[in-house]
Amino acid sequence: MKAISAVVLAVLILLGVIASLEMSGGPLQDTAGIVESVGTVPDAHTGASQRVASVVLSNGKRVQAKIVANDDVHSGQEVNLRVSRNVPSGEWLFEVDVAKAKQVVK
């Protein structure tokens, strides 16, 4: 009887660990791309305008990336993107990191 309880408890703990890892969104990833255009959109939470860049990734996919810092981002510029996953919606979030792009050696 105690062995069955221990196995059930171990399975529940394992499921809890798996669920927490899935919900954490995982670690940040980096990718690079070329800025296609820059504009502003209203922030969904605050209503204030937020700068975004339309970026073309190396695989041809176009994404919208938030410009977090007060960096001068312009069309045609190569930028580094920090990629994370939004837990509630499951969508991927992209943020422009100009400082890191300047360090990239081609």
C-alpha positions as CSV (number, residue, x, y, z in Angstrom):
1,M,0.0,0.0,0.0
2,K,2.8,2.4,0.9
3,A,4.6,1.6,-2.4
4,I,1.5,2.6,-4.4
5,S,1.1,5.8,-2.5
6,A,4.8,6.6,-3.2
7,V,4.4,6.0,-6.9
8,V,1.2,8.1,-7.1
9,L,3.0,10.9,-5.2
10,A,6.0,10.7,-7.5
11,V,3.8,10.9,-10.6
12,L,1.9,13.9,-9.3
13,I,5.2,15.7,-8.5
14,L,6.5,14.9,-12.0
15,L,3.3,16.2,-13.6
16,G,3.6,19.4,-11.5
17,V,7.2,19.9,-12.6
18,I,6.3,19.4,-16.3
19,A,3.4,21.8,-16.1
20,S,5.5,24.5,-14.4
21,L,8.2,24.2,-17.1
22,E,5.6,24.4,-19.9
23,M,4.0,27.5,-18.3
24,S,7.3,29.3,-17.7
25,G,7.7,30.1,-21.4
26,G,11.2,28.7,-21.4
27,P,14.4,30.6,-21.7
28,L,14.9,33.7,-23.8
29,Q,16.2,33.0,-27.3
30,D,18.0,35.3,-29.7
31,T,17.6,35.7,-33.4
32,A,18.6,38.3,-35.9
33,G,16.7,40.1,-38.7
34,I,16.5,43.2,-40.9
35,V,14.1,46.0,-40.0
36,E,11.5,46.5,-42.8
37,S,9.7,49.4,-41.2
38,V,9.2,51.3,-37.9
39,G,6.0,52.7,-36.5
40,T,3.9,53.1,-33.4
41,V,0.9,51.1,-32.1
42,P,-1.2,51.7,-29.0
43,D,-0.2,49.5,-26.0
44,A,-3.0,47.0,-25.2
45,H,-2.6,47.5,-21.5
46,T,-1.8,51.2,-21.0
47,G,-3.2,52.8,-24.1
48,A,0.1,54.7,-24.6
49,S,1.8,54.5,-28.0
50,Q,4.6,52.0,-28.3
51,R,7.3,51.8,-31.0
52,V,7.4,48.6,-33.0
53,A,9.5,47.4,-35.9
54,S,8.5,45.1,-38.6
55,V,11.5,42.7,-38.9
56,V,12.2,40.1,-41.6
57,L,14.0,37.1,-40.1
58,S,16.6,35.0,-41.9
59,N,13.9,32.4,-42.8
60,G,11.8,35.0,-44.5
61,K,9.2,35.2,-41.7
62,R,8.0,38.8,-40.8
63,V,7.4,39.6,-37.2
64,Q,6.4,42.6,-35.1
65,A,9.0,43.4,-32.5
66,K,8.7,45.9,-29.6
67,I,11.5,48.6,-29.5
68,V,12.1,48.6,-25.7
69,A,15.0,51.0,-25.4
70,N,15.1,54.5,-26.8
71,D,17.3,53.3,-29.7
72,D,17.4,54.8,-33.1
73,V,16.0,52.0,-35.2
74,H,15.5,52.5,-39.0
75,S,14.6,50.6,-42.1
76,G,17.3,48.3,-43.5
77,Q,19.1,48.0,-40.1
78,E,20.3,44.6,-38.9
79,V,19.0,44.0,-35.3
80,N,19.1,41.3,-32.8
81,L,15.8,40.1,-31.4
82,R,15.1,38.6,-27.9
83,V,12.4,36.0,-28.3
84,S,10.2,34.8,-25.4
85,R,6.9,33.1,-25.1
86,N,3.8,34.8,-23.5
87,V,2.4,32.3,-21.0
88,P,-1.3,33.1,-21.0
89,S,-1.7,33.4,-24.8
90,G,1.1,31.1,-25.9
91,E,2.2,33.6,-28.6
92,W,5.9,34.5,-29.2
93,L,7.1,37.9,-28.2
94,F,9.9,39.7,-30.0
95,E,12.0,42.7,-28.6
96,V,14.6,44.7,-30.6
97,D,18.1,44.7,-29.0
98,V,20.1,47.1,-31.0
99,A,23.1,47.1,-28.6
100,K,23.6,43.4,-29.0
101,A,23.4,43.6,-32.8
102,K,26.3,46.1,-32.9
103,Q,28.4,43.4,-31.3
104,V,27.6,40.7,-33.8
105,V,30.6,39.8,-35.9
106,K,29.8,38.9,-39.5
